Amino acid sequence: MHDTTWFEVQGRPAVFIASTEFIDAAAVQAQMLGLPEVRRVFVPHPIQDATDDEMRAKADAIVEAIIDALVD
Amino acid sequence: MTNTTGSLYERFGGAEGATIGDTHLDQATDCLDRCYTPRTRRKPLVTILDPTDERTPIRRALTARPEAISGSVALLDISKPRGDVLIARLEERLAARLPGVTFRRYAKPTFTKPAPEDLRRRIAEECNFVIEALAD
């Protein structure tokens, strides 16, 4: 999230993607970085033992959310 | 088994009469000897800091969003396992969804800390948007 915040400050719309395990931690960190509304999109946990097909399905599910996060 | 620690406490200006076990007394003496020097007999050399950050963070604002994505989009891989599979698929789907937009792949050397300054600056120079993944 440090990177995402930095890009926002540089004038580059940014979004980060994390697993649902990070929902609460992301909110706290965004607050601490001074940008609570930093755009983030979550995919279902788990990640590490997910198959390639499962990972691709997670990606497919967030395509529109990512676009929405980067535009007005 | 207890020892009177009066001499120990007296040596460092504390209260008398407290009792602790032999082993603990030896450990406490060693610890205090490390923390105090003859010159600063009553002044500890160890400073205990409150680790919590009580500063108020600088309030930032999201940068203005355009109505549509154009130009170049960075896909920044934080280098956690499996993230590359998700990013590859996203690139494929986004490229189909956003014809005319260029996608550039980047990778952090480690997910354990922010991207190096030179990488950040290169991305900011080369891209109009940034997508970073995947934290888990």
Backbone of each chain as ProteinMPNN parsed JSONL, in Angstrom:
{"seq_chain_A": "MHDTTWFEVQGRPAVFIASTEFIDAAAVQAQMLGLPEVRRVFVPHPIQDATDDEMRAKADAIVEAIIDALVD", "coords_chain_A": {"N_chain_A": [[0.821, -1.203, 0.0], [2.072, 1.13, 0.512], [3.409, 1.705, -1.846], [1.264, 2.109, -3.607], [0.04, 4.37, -2.497], [2.126, 6.167, -2.834], [2.21, 6.385, -5.637], [-0.257, 7.565, -6.093], [0.157, 10.061, -4.939], [1.975, 11.005, -6.754], [0.361, 11.569, -8.835], [-0.641, 9.468, -10.308], [-3.232, 7.445, -10.948], [-4.015, 4.673, -8.938], [-4.298, 1.237, -7.908], [-4.491, -1.391, -5.58], [-4.271, -4.927, -5.232], [-5.417, -7.438, -3.127], [-5.737, -10.285, -0.938], [-8.745, -11.393, 0.73], [-8.064, -11.674, 3.337], [-6.751, -9.433, 4.045], [-8.42, -7.299, 4.405], [-9.178, -5.846, 6.785], [-6.65, -5.083, 7.78], [-5.733, -3.555, 5.672], [-7.437, -1.371, 5.746], [-6.674, -0.149, 8.128], [-3.98, 0.424, 7.625], [-4.207, 2.124, 5.43], [-5.417, 4.306, 6.607], [-3.369, 5.097, 8.339], [-1.499, 5.885, 6.514], [-2.532, 8.156, 5.601], [-4.352, 8.181, 3.581], [-7.151, 7.14, 3.48], [-9.064, 6.388, 1.639], [-7.776, 5.024, -0.327], [-7.627, 3.106, -3.255], [-8.637, -0.233, -3.394], [-8.849, -3.679, -4.204], [-10.257, -6.782, -3.517], [-9.56, -10.263, -3.529], [-10.849, -13.59, -3.121], [-9.569, -15.377, -0.323], [-8.044, -18.623, -0.004], [-4.673, -18.007, -1.352], [-2.099, -19.105, -1.749], [-2.287, -21.898, -2.013], [-3.915, -22.175, -4.129], [-5.06, -23.341, -7.305], [-3.839, -22.906, -10.695], [-6.025, -22.481, -12.379], [-7.916, -21.662, -10.526], [-6.73, -19.308, -9.673], [-6.853, -17.818, -12.011], [-9.577, -17.576, -12.235], [-10.113, -15.962, -10.066], [-8.928, -13.629, -10.956], [-10.482, -13.059, -13.215], [-12.841, -12.335, -11.999], [-12.468, -9.804, -10.989], [-11.947, -7.892, -12.869], [-13.619, -5.765, -13.838], [-13.957, -4.334, -11.474], [-11.411, -3.39, -11.014], [-11.014, -1.679, -13.183], [-12.995, 0.196, -12.568], [-11.881, 1.25, -10.266], [-9.869, 2.826, -11.176], [-10.859, 4.864, -12.676], [-13.026, 7.768, -12.98]], "CA_chain_A": [[0.0, 0.0, 0.0], [2.986, 2.269, 0.46], [3.642, 2.011, -3.256], [0.034, 2.645, -4.189], [-0.097, 5.735, -1.995], [3.156, 6.989, -3.484], [1.788, 6.671, -7.017], [-1.352, 8.542, -6.026], [0.763, 11.371, -4.674], [2.639, 11.417, -7.997], [-0.633, 11.865, -9.862], [-0.942, 8.273, -11.088], [-4.286, 6.629, -10.325], [-3.46, 3.355, -8.619], [-5.141, 0.319, -7.146], [-3.77, -2.611, -5.233], [-5.098, -6.12, -5.111], [-4.999, -8.28, -2.005], [-6.74, -11.291, -0.591], [-9.705, -10.925, 1.726], [-7.434, -11.678, 4.665], [-6.146, -8.117, 4.265], [-9.424, -6.228, 4.408], [-9.056, -5.004, 7.989], [-5.295, -4.511, 7.846], [-5.626, -2.525, 4.634], [-8.139, -0.173, 6.212], [-5.842, 0.487, 9.156], [-2.774, 0.969, 7.011], [-4.598, 3.265, 4.592], [-5.629, 5.414, 7.543], [-2.073, 5.537, 8.844], [-0.764, 6.526, 5.418], [-3.192, 9.417, 5.299], [-5.184, 8.074, 2.38], [-8.067, 6.038, 3.812], [-9.877, 5.953, 0.495], [-6.936, 4.391, -1.35], [-8.434, 2.097, -3.942], [-8.17, -1.614, -3.257], [-9.77, -4.72, -4.655], [-9.895, -8.027, -2.817], [-9.935, -11.557, -4.103], [-11.041, -14.537, -2.022], [-8.482, -16.167, 0.225], [-6.574, -18.529, 0.023], [-3.928, -17.784, -2.578], [-0.888, -19.921, -1.927], [-2.567, -23.272, -2.453], [-4.905, -22.147, -5.207], [-4.561, -23.829, -8.591], [-3.778, -21.86, -11.722], [-7.399, -22.186, -12.817], [-8.563, -20.878, -9.462], [-6.155, -17.954, -9.715], [-7.404, -17.123, -13.183], [-10.977, -17.248, -11.921], [-10.086, -14.799, -9.165], [-8.627, -12.466, -11.805], [-11.659, -12.764, -14.054], [-13.918, -11.762, -11.177], [-12.192, -8.438, -10.514], [-11.556, -7.019, -13.982], [-14.419, -4.536, -13.855], [-13.682, -3.587, -10.236], [-10.127, -2.7, -11.192], [-11.249, -0.536, -14.077], [-13.751, 1.194, -11.799], [-11.002, 1.868, -9.266], [-8.906, 3.72, -11.831], [-11.535, 5.949, -13.407], [-13.974, 8.539, -12.185]], "C_chain_A": [[0.861, 1.262, 0.0], [3.224, 2.69, -0.994], [2.416, 2.68, -3.865], [-0.173, 4.095, -3.767], [0.908, 6.667, -2.672], [2.735, 7.345, -4.895], [0.634, 7.675, -7.042], [-0.802, 9.951, -5.818], [1.458, 11.911, -5.931], [1.652, 11.714, -9.119], [-0.957, 10.693, -10.766], [-2.046, 7.49, -10.383], [-3.791, 5.199, -10.125], [-4.465, 2.534, -7.82], [-4.276, -0.876, -6.768], [-4.764, -3.74, -4.994], [-4.528, -6.98, -3.99], [-6.066, -9.336, -1.777], [-7.606, -10.754, 0.547], [-9.151, -10.958, 3.154], [-6.919, -10.291, 5.032], [-7.166, -6.987, 4.407], [-9.248, -5.289, 5.606], [-7.694, -4.323, 8.062], [-5.133, -3.391, 6.829], [-6.296, -1.232, 5.083], [-7.298, 0.591, 7.233], [-4.624, 1.142, 8.523], [-3.093, 2.186, 6.137], [-4.806, 4.505, 5.459], [-4.289, 5.98, 7.988], [-1.251, 6.24, 7.753], [-1.428, 7.814, 4.963], [-4.077, 9.379, 4.065], [-6.189, 6.927, 2.584], [-8.886, 5.538, 2.639], [-9.035, 5.339, -0.621], [-7.686, 3.209, -1.951], [-7.821, 0.711, -3.776], [-9.277, -2.564, -3.681], [-9.305, -6.023, -4.028], [-10.388, -9.25, -3.578], [-10.045, -12.55, -2.951], [-9.743, -15.242, -1.62], [-8.914, -17.637, 0.123], [-5.967, -18.32, -1.361], [-2.856, -18.859, -2.787], [-1.165, -21.341, -2.4], [-3.65, -23.32, -3.529], [-4.266, -22.668, -6.499], [-4.49, -22.666, -9.578], [-5.173, -21.488, -12.191], [-8.131, -21.35, -11.771], [-8.024, -19.451, -9.437], [-6.707, -17.162, -10.897], [-8.862, -16.728, -12.94], [-11.053, -16.034, -10.99], [-9.82, -13.534, -9.975], [-9.847, -12.069, -12.628], [-12.72, -12.002, -13.264], [-13.693, -10.296, -10.812], [-11.86, -7.456, -11.636], [-12.329, -5.697, -13.953], [-14.172, -3.687, -12.602], [-12.377, -2.805, -10.343], [-10.292, -1.48, -12.097], [-11.983, 0.58, -13.315], [-12.864, 1.943, -10.805], [-10.079, 2.918, -9.878], [-9.538, 4.884, -12.58], [-12.541, 6.638, -12.483], [-15.373, 7.947, -12.322]], "O_chain_A": [[0.431, 2.323, -0.454], [3.236, 3.877, -1.318], [2.525, 3.694, -4.554], [-0.52, 4.944, -4.588], [0.585, 7.799, -3.033], [2.888, 8.493, -5.312], [0.57, 8.533, -7.923], [-1.252, 10.906, -6.45], [1.519, 13.122, -6.143], [2.056, 12.069, -10.227], [-1.485, 10.879, -11.863], [-1.806, 6.924, -9.317], [-3.219, 4.595, -11.032], [-5.353, 3.068, -7.155], [-3.433, -1.316, -7.549], [-5.915, -3.529, -4.613], [-3.322, -7.217, -3.915], [-7.153, -9.281, -2.352], [-7.245, -9.794, 1.228], [-9.71, -10.342, 4.061], [-6.679, -10.008, 6.206], [-6.779, -5.823, 4.518], [-9.179, -4.072, 5.439], [-7.599, -3.134, 8.368], [-4.467, -2.391, 7.1], [-5.79, -0.138, 4.833], [-7.223, 1.819, 7.2], [-4.279, 2.279, 8.847], [-2.337, 3.157, 6.112], [-4.417, 5.611, 5.085], [-4.096, 7.196, 8.012], [-0.41, 7.089, 8.051], [-0.946, 8.484, 4.05], [-4.502, 10.42, 3.564], [-6.088, 5.88, 1.943], [-9.35, 4.398, 2.639], [-9.523, 5.153, -1.736], [-8.298, 2.416, -1.237], [-6.625, 0.519, -3.995], [-10.466, -2.283, -3.534], [-8.113, -6.329, -4.009], [-11.466, -9.262, -4.174], [-9.403, -12.371, -1.916], [-8.941, -15.643, -2.464], [-10.12, -17.88, 0.164], [-6.638, -18.437, -2.386], [-2.737, -19.437, -3.867], [-0.351, -21.922, -3.117], [-4.225, -24.374, -3.801], [-3.079, -22.456, -6.746], [-5.017, -21.584, -9.321], [-5.473, -20.309, -12.381], [-8.88, -20.434, -12.111], [-8.773, -18.501, -9.208], [-6.99, -15.97, -10.777], [-9.314, -15.674, -13.387], [-11.943, -15.193, -11.116], [-10.415, -12.489, -9.713], [-10.194, -10.892, -12.721], [-13.408, -11.133, -13.801], [-14.622, -9.618, -10.373], [-11.525, -6.302, -11.366], [-11.727, -4.627, -14.036], [-14.179, -2.458, -12.673], [-12.261, -1.695, -9.823], [-9.778, -0.399, -11.811], [-11.626, 1.753, -13.415], [-13.075, 3.127, -10.54], [-9.571, 3.793, -9.177], [-8.841, 5.778, -13.06], [-12.853, 6.169, -11.388], [-16.321, 8.458, -11.725]]}, "seq_chain_B": "MTNTTGSLYERFGGAEGATIGDTHLDQATDCLDRCYTPRTRRKPLVTILDPTDERTPIRRALTARPEAISGSVALLDISKPRGDVLIARLEERLAARLPGVTFRRYAKPTFTKPAPEDLRRRIAEECNFVIEALAD", "coords_chain_B": {"N_chain_B": [[13.543, -20.858, 48.183], [15.056, -17.971, 49.126], [16.567, -14.768, 48.855], [17.57, -11.939, 50.627], [17.223, -8.873, 49.128], [18.113, -6.474, 49.839], [20.708, -5.341, 49.829], [21.271, -5.239, 47.156], [19.263, -3.576, 46.092], [19.796, -1.379, 47.656], [22.258, -0.703, 46.737], [21.656, 0.434, 44.312], [19.96, 2.384, 45.017], [17.341, 1.641, 45.637], [14.374, 0.232, 47.242], [14.466, -1.563, 50.338], [14.337, -4.992, 51.432], [12.813, -6.55, 49.664], [12.374, -9.793, 48.253], [13.806, -12.291, 46.215], [14.348, -15.205, 44.118], [17.432, -17.214, 44.188], [18.611, -17.675, 41.649], [17.32, -15.81, 40.073], [18.16, -13.538, 41.358], [20.887, -13.504, 40.779], [20.733, -13.183, 38.003], [19.444, -10.737, 37.86], [21.349, -9.094, 39.02], [23.453, -9.312, 37.2], [22.239, -8.163, 34.993], [21.738, -5.559, 35.865], [24.341, -4.725, 36.291], [25.211, -4.586, 33.714], [23.708, -2.537, 32.782], [24.348, -0.304, 34.244], [26.962, 1.949, 34.987], [29.913, 2.793, 36.851], [30.152, 5.578, 36.687], [27.676, 6.44, 36.038], [25.976, 5.579, 38.023], [23.387, 5.77, 39.114], [21.871, 6.199, 36.926], [20.171, 4.819, 34.336], [21.466, 3.182, 31.386], [19.929, 2.255, 29.471], [17.275, 3.092, 27.438], [13.868, 2.963, 27.376], [11.571, 2.846, 24.854], [8.38, 3.996, 23.752], [6.713, 2.059, 21.524], [4.557, 2.705, 19.95], [3.098, 4.676, 17.386], [2.342, 7.928, 17.624], [1.975, 10.02, 16.029], [0.11, 12.23, 13.938], [-1.029, 11.247, 10.85], [-0.078, 12.644, 7.661], [-2.614, 14.09, 5.799], [-3.76, 12.862, 2.809], [-4.884, 13.057, -0.634], [-6.803, 11.292, -3.046], [-5.597, 11.048, -6.36], [-6.9, 12.842, -9.154], [-9.297, 11.151, -11.14], [-9.491, 10.075, -14.53], [-12.113, 9.903, -17.041], [-11.881, 7.651, -18.51], [-9.675, 4.849, -19.088], [-6.51, 5.279, -20.491], [-3.521, 5.332, -22.544], [-0.691, 4.106, -20.85], [-0.6, 1.3, -18.675], [0.656, 0.203, -15.641], [1.52, -2.989, -14.476], [2.212, -4.087, -11.559], [4.022, -6.429, -9.972], [4.214, -7.708, -6.796], [5.786, -9.737, -6.098], [5.021, -11.964, -4.593], [4.402, -15.438, -4.201], [2.299, -17.0, -6.632], [1.038, -14.707, -7.385], [1.874, -13.929, -9.884], [0.422, -15.495, -11.674], [-2.174, -14.564, -11.416], [-1.777, -11.905, -12.24], [-0.933, -12.216, -14.893], [-3.256, -13.209, -16.051], [-4.966, -11.058, -15.579], [-3.765, -9.115, -17.175], [-4.239, -10.194, -19.682], [-7.066, -10.187, -19.78], [-7.677, -7.488, -19.317], [-6.402, -6.262, -21.466], [-7.96, -7.17, -23.547], [-10.319, -6.005, -22.872], [-9.727, -3.308, -22.902], [-8.873, -2.073, -25.539], [-6.113, -0.673, -27.268], [-4.858, 0.347, -25.108], [-1.741, 0.263, -23.452], [0.006, -2.243, -21.722], [2.312, -2.676, -19.159], [4.686, -4.706, -17.621], [5.994, -4.995, -14.348], [8.185, -5.78, -11.592], [8.589, -6.042, -8.125], [11.591, -6.37, -6.201], [11.25, -7.66, -3.81], [8.535, -8.591, -1.704], [8.514, -7.709, 0.819], [9.027, -5.108, 1.447], [8.566, -1.614, 0.507], [8.573, -0.729, -3.012], [11.708, -0.206, -4.684], [13.101, 3.089, -4.932], [14.038, 3.905, -7.489], [12.689, 2.168, -9.18], [10.012, 2.815, -8.671], [9.989, 5.461, -9.668], [10.582, 5.03, -12.335], [8.338, 3.614, -13.185], [6.375, 5.574, -12.758], [7.155, 7.415, -14.656], [6.811, 6.036, -17.014], [4.201, 5.134, -17.099], [0.628, 5.696, -16.935], [-1.212, 4.755, -15.165], [-1.51, 2.545, -12.33], [-1.481, -0.807, -11.338], [-1.276, -2.896, -8.656], [-0.242, -6.014, -7.39], [0.2, -9.19, -5.738], [-1.146, -9.1, -2.67], [-1.27, -11.279, 0.056]], "CA_chain_B": [[14.829, -20.263, 48.518], [15.026, -16.538, 48.842], [17.636, -13.928, 49.372], [17.186, -10.553, 50.822], [17.865, -8.066, 48.084], [18.341, -5.138, 50.348], [21.983, -4.79, 49.394], [21.19, -4.956, 45.725], [18.458, -2.369, 45.903], [20.477, -0.263, 48.298], [23.354, -0.317, 45.861], [21.125, 1.267, 43.236], [19.051, 3.384, 45.522], [15.978, 1.154, 45.7], [13.822, -0.12, 48.54], [15.019, -2.765, 50.931], [13.416, -5.971, 51.965], [12.199, -7.417, 48.668], [13.074, -11.067, 48.144], [13.633, -13.026, 44.966], [15.116, -16.442, 44.123], [18.871, -17.088, 43.961], [18.91, -17.565, 40.219], [16.826, -14.514, 39.601], [19.01, -12.494, 41.939], [22.111, -13.451, 39.969], [20.409, -12.616, 36.691], [19.144, -9.315, 38.035], [22.611, -8.401, 39.277], [24.176, -9.226, 35.921], [21.538, -7.202, 34.136], [21.968, -4.204, 36.362], [25.742, -4.382, 36.066], [25.367, -4.215, 32.312], [22.964, -1.306, 32.511], [24.871, 0.808, 35.013], [28.42, 2.062, 35.076], [30.21, 3.568, 38.071], [29.957, 7.006, 36.5], [26.235, 6.724, 35.956], [25.464, 4.566, 38.925], [21.941, 5.872, 39.328], [21.201, 6.581, 35.686], [20.221, 3.679, 33.411], [21.944, 3.438, 30.044], [18.927, 1.739, 28.553], [16.072, 3.91, 27.339], [12.75, 2.192, 26.835], [10.743, 3.722, 24.027], [7.019, 3.58, 23.427], [6.766, 1.738, 20.091], [3.375, 3.133, 19.197], [3.276, 5.931, 16.654], [1.253, 8.826, 18.003], [1.894, 11.15, 15.112], [-1.056, 12.284, 13.067], [-0.513, 11.152, 9.478], [-0.412, 13.696, 6.711], [-3.817, 13.719, 5.046], [-3.547, 12.926, 1.365], [-6.1, 12.907, -1.434], [-6.662, 10.52, -4.275], [-5.404, 11.866, -7.547], [-8.113, 12.896, -9.983], [-9.456, 10.07, -12.11], [-10.112, 10.435, -15.812], [-13.337, 9.142, -17.302], [-11.539, 6.363, -19.135], [-8.262, 4.479, -19.028], [-5.799, 5.408, -21.766], [-2.074, 5.384, -22.363], [-0.027, 2.901, -20.36], [-0.955, 0.826, -17.343], [1.677, -0.655, -15.035], [1.104, -4.147, -13.678], [3.338, -4.231, -10.645], [3.992, -7.679, -9.208], [4.962, -7.521, -5.552], [6.656, -10.918, -6.006], [4.567, -13.059, -3.725], [4.042, -16.586, -5.027], [0.971, -17.108, -7.234], [0.588, -13.422, -7.896], [2.172, -13.833, -11.313], [-0.661, -16.134, -12.429], [-3.293, -13.611, -11.412], [-1.427, -10.729, -13.045], [-0.931, -12.607, -16.305], [-4.646, -13.282, -16.483], [-5.496, -9.699, -15.608], [-3.242, -8.45, -18.37], [-4.964, -10.753, -20.822], [-8.463, -9.73, -19.761], [-7.724, -6.026, -19.443], [-6.011, -5.912, -22.833], [-9.132, -7.418, -24.393], [-11.366, -5.062, -22.452], [-9.289, -1.931, -23.145], [-8.009, -2.044, -26.721], [-5.402, 0.59, -27.445], [-4.098, 0.644, -23.889], [-0.514, -0.524, -23.333], [0.248, -2.777, -20.381], [3.731, -2.916, -18.907], [4.877, -5.521, -16.412], [7.112, -4.674, -13.461], [8.205, -6.644, -10.406], [9.407, -5.612, -7.002], [12.554, -7.415, -5.835], [10.736, -8.375, -2.643], [7.252, -8.062, -1.222], [8.645, -7.362, 2.235], [9.18, -3.663, 1.648], [8.132, -0.849, -0.663], [9.406, -0.822, -4.214], [12.847, 0.719, -4.688], [12.786, 4.421, -5.452], [14.262, 4.007, -8.937], [11.607, 1.437, -9.853], [8.822, 3.658, -8.572], [10.097, 6.614, -10.571], [10.511, 4.544, -13.713], [6.923, 3.319, -13.458], [5.637, 6.845, -12.84], [7.514, 8.069, -15.916], [6.406, 5.239, -18.171], [2.798, 4.702, -17.069], [-0.39, 6.636, -16.475], [-1.998, 4.081, -14.127], [-0.757, 1.459, -11.698], [-2.196, -1.896, -10.677], [-0.28, -3.631, -7.883], [-0.785, -7.26, -6.854], [-1.0, -9.581, -5.042], [-0.847, -9.301, -1.249], [-2.128, -12.275, 0.699]], "C_chain_B": [[14.782, -18.773, 48.175], [16.257, -15.859, 49.409], [17.082, -12.54, 49.617], [17.947, -9.705, 49.826], [18.134, -6.653, 48.556], [19.623, -4.535, 49.841], [21.956, -4.412, 47.922], [20.423, -3.669, 45.475], [19.142, -1.147, 46.499], [21.585, 0.281, 47.398], [22.882, 0.639, 44.772], [20.037, 2.207, 43.713], [17.62, 2.939, 45.641], [15.555, 0.837, 47.121], [14.471, -1.404, 49.053], [13.906, -3.747, 51.25], [12.762, -6.874, 50.957], [13.004, -8.703, 48.569], [12.784, -11.699, 46.793], [14.514, -14.265, 45.033], [16.582, -16.21, 43.813], [19.21, -16.85, 42.497], [18.494, -16.208, 39.69], [17.673, -13.374, 40.138], [20.287, -12.343, 41.131], [21.844, -12.802, 38.614], [20.153, -11.119, 36.799], [20.421, -8.518, 38.251], [23.399, -8.227, 37.988], [23.561, -8.156, 35.037], [21.828, -5.782, 34.571], [23.411, -3.776, 36.14], [25.99, -3.979, 34.623], [24.74, -2.852, 32.026], [23.554, -0.084, 33.216], [26.387, 0.814, 34.935], [28.696, 2.862, 36.335], [29.908, 5.05, 37.903], [28.464, 7.367, 36.488], [25.49, 5.734, 36.836], [23.949, 4.608, 39.069], [21.182, 6.236, 38.052], [21.283, 5.424, 34.681], [20.715, 4.089, 32.037], [20.938, 2.983, 29.004], [17.707, 2.652, 28.589], [14.976, 3.065, 26.691], [11.814, 3.135, 26.119], [9.353, 3.136, 23.845], [6.978, 3.308, 21.924], [5.569, 2.227, 19.291], [3.605, 4.504, 18.584], [2.087, 6.844, 16.944], [1.156, 10.039, 17.09], [0.585, 11.087, 14.321], [-0.57, 12.238, 11.632], [-0.93, 12.331, 8.635], [-1.624, 13.229, 5.908], [-3.558, 13.922, 3.563], [-4.876, 12.765, 0.65], [-5.808, 12.037, -2.647], [-6.417, 11.467, -5.439], [-6.674, 11.795, -8.409], [-8.125, 11.76, -10.995], [-10.021, 10.605, -13.421], [-11.383, 9.603, -16.001], [-13.046, 7.776, -17.897], [-10.039, 6.113, -19.012], [-7.657, 4.614, -20.422], [-4.305, 5.455, -21.485], [-1.518, 4.054, -21.906], [-0.447, 2.579, -18.929], [0.162, -0.084, -16.832], [0.998, -1.796, -14.285], [2.3, -4.485, -12.798], [3.162, -5.466, -9.766], [4.825, -7.49, -7.944], [5.863, -8.718, -5.261], [6.285, -11.882, -4.891], [4.144, -14.211, -4.636], [2.56, -16.567, -5.428], [0.451, -15.795, -7.798], [0.808, -13.291, -9.397], [1.068, -14.442, -12.175], [-1.852, -15.181, -12.527], [-2.996, -12.427, -12.317], [-1.427, -11.059, -14.537], [-2.366, -12.665, -16.847], [-5.28, -11.889, -16.561], [-5.034, -8.957, -16.857], [-4.012, -8.905, -19.605], [-6.385, -10.193, -20.897], [-8.577, -8.216, -19.953], [-7.356, -5.577, -20.86], [-7.18, -6.121, -23.788], [-10.228, -6.395, -24.121], [-11.042, -3.626, -22.845], [-8.351, -1.873, -24.347], [-7.363, -0.663, -26.878], [-4.598, 1.003, -26.227], [-2.883, -0.29, -23.832], [-0.348, -0.994, -21.896], [1.727, -3.116, -20.246], [3.878, -3.669, -17.588], [6.137, -5.068, -15.666], [7.055, -5.625, -12.269], [9.095, -6.036, -9.338], [10.416, -6.722, -6.686], [12.082, -8.233, -4.641], [9.416, -7.747, -2.216], [7.357, -7.531, 0.2], [8.821, -5.872, 2.493], [8.755, -2.921, 0.387], [9.096, -0.998, -1.827], [10.568, 0.159, -4.124], [12.48, 2.034, -5.385], [12.964, 4.506, -6.973], [13.186, 3.267, -9.725], [10.319, 2.249, -9.825], [8.858, 4.79, -9.603], [9.997, 6.18, -12.032], [9.062, 4.245, -14.09], [6.13, 4.613, -13.632], [5.933, 7.578, -14.143], [6.912, 7.345, -17.115], [4.911, 4.939, -18.229], [1.879, 5.785, -16.511], [-1.208, 6.077, -15.317], [-1.155, 2.937, -13.545], [-1.713, 0.47, -11.043], [-1.143, -2.728, -9.97], [-0.915, -4.858, -7.261], [0.363, -8.234, -6.543], [-0.604, -9.864, -3.594], [-1.81, -10.34, -0.685], [-1.576, -12.687, 2.039]], "O_chain_B": [[14.493, -18.396, 47.039], [16.891, -16.355, 50.34], [16.225, -12.052, 48.881], [19.167, -9.81, 49.701], [18.357, -5.748, 47.752], [19.656, -3.365, 49.461], [22.534, -3.41, 47.503], [20.875, -2.789, 44.742], [19.089, -0.046, 45.95], [21.826, 1.485, 47.297], [23.613, 1.539, 44.361], [19.283, 2.76, 42.912], [16.735, 3.788, 45.738], [16.271, 1.127, 48.079], [14.962, -2.221, 48.274], [12.727, -3.401, 51.326], [12.193, -7.894, 51.345], [14.215, -8.685, 48.786], [11.659, -11.647, 46.294], [15.353, -14.366, 45.928], [16.957, -15.177, 43.259], [19.983, -15.956, 42.153], [19.232, -15.552, 38.955], [17.88, -12.368, 39.46], [20.725, -11.232, 40.83], [22.628, -11.978, 38.14], [20.583, -10.337, 35.951], [20.568, -7.41, 37.736], [23.939, -7.157, 37.71], [24.262, -7.355, 34.418], [22.124, -4.912, 33.752], [23.682, -2.614, 35.84], [26.853, -3.151, 34.332], [25.185, -2.117, 31.145], [23.282, 1.049, 32.821], [27.008, -0.243, 34.827], [27.803, 3.542, 36.84], [29.465, 5.71, 38.843], [28.069, 8.465, 36.881], [24.497, 5.134, 36.425], [23.307, 3.56, 39.139], [19.991, 6.544, 38.098], [22.377, 5.092, 34.224], [20.433, 5.192, 31.568], [21.069, 3.281, 27.817], [17.174, 2.943, 29.66], [15.149, 2.527, 25.598], [11.323, 4.104, 26.699], [9.183, 1.918, 23.791], [7.187, 4.224, 21.129], [5.583, 2.161, 18.062], [4.228, 5.377, 19.189], [0.96, 6.551, 16.547], [0.374, 10.959, 17.33], [0.041, 10.01, 14.078], [0.218, 13.09, 11.222], [-1.979, 12.939, 8.85], [-1.65, 12.107, 5.402], [-3.186, 15.01, 3.122], [-5.875, 12.382, 1.258], [-4.706, 12.051, -3.195], [-6.974, 12.564, -5.485], [-7.41, 10.809, -8.38], [-7.112, 11.447, -11.621], [-10.902, 11.465, -13.432], [-11.678, 8.71, -15.207], [-13.861, 6.857, -17.802], [-9.247, 7.042, -18.854], [-8.216, 4.127, -21.405], [-3.879, 5.597, -20.339], [-1.819, 3.008, -22.48], [-0.621, 3.468, -18.096], [0.561, -1.028, -17.513], [0.028, -1.589, -13.555], [3.271, -5.094, -13.249], [2.263, -5.528, -8.928], [6.006, -7.152, -8.019], [6.615, -8.711, -4.286], [7.152, -12.539, -4.317], [3.594, -13.986, -5.714], [1.696, -16.166, -4.649], [-0.479, -15.786, -8.604], [0.037, -12.633, -10.096], [0.806, -13.965, -13.278], [-2.452, -15.021, -13.59], [-3.861, -11.992, -13.077], [-1.878, -10.252, -15.35], [-2.639, -12.221, -17.962], [-6.029, -11.585, -17.489], [-5.814, -8.262, -17.508], [-4.383, -8.098, -20.457], [-6.841, -9.776, -21.962], [-9.46, -7.732, -20.661], [-7.934, -4.625, -21.386], [-7.372, -5.346, -24.724], [-10.959, -5.982, -25.021], [-11.941, -2.822, -23.093], [-7.153, -1.646, -24.181], [-7.996, 0.367, -26.649], [-3.757, 1.899, -26.301], [-2.989, -1.481, -24.126], [-0.544, -0.219, -20.96], [2.312, -3.762, -21.115], [3.273, -3.311, -16.577], [7.182, -4.801, -16.26], [6.009, -6.203, -11.974], [10.204, -5.577, -9.613], [10.114, -7.898, -6.887], [12.482, -9.387, -4.487], [9.208, -6.541, -2.348], [6.399, -6.968, 0.728], [8.768, -5.429, 3.641], [8.601, -3.525, -0.675], [10.265, -1.342, -1.656], [10.425, 1.238, -3.55], [11.659, 2.066, -6.302], [12.141, 5.107, -7.663], [12.813, 3.694, -10.818], [9.62, 2.358, -10.833], [7.882, 5.037, -10.312], [9.403, 6.872, -12.858], [8.617, 4.585, -15.187], [5.312, 4.73, -14.545], [5.072, 8.278, -14.676], [6.548, 7.971, -18.111], [4.399, 4.536, -19.274], [2.288, 6.651, -15.738], [-1.829, 6.835, -14.571], [-0.226, 2.438, -14.179], [-2.621, 0.847, -10.302], [-0.212, -3.219, -10.609], [-1.993, -4.774, -6.673], [1.446, -8.056, -7.101], [0.187, -10.769, -3.33], [-3.016, -10.28, -0.925], [-2.171, -13.521, 2.722]]}, "name": "protein", "num_of_chains": 2, "seq": "MHDTTWFEVQGRPAVFIASTEFIDAAAVQAQMLGLPEVRRVFVPHPIQDATDDEMRAKADAIVEAIIDALVDMTNTTGSLYERFGGAEGATIGDTHLDQATDCLDRCYTPRTRRKPLVTILDPTDERTPIRRALTARPEAISGSVALLDISKPRGDVLIARLEERLAARLPGVTFRRYAKPTFTKPAPEDLRRRIAEECNFVIEALAD"}
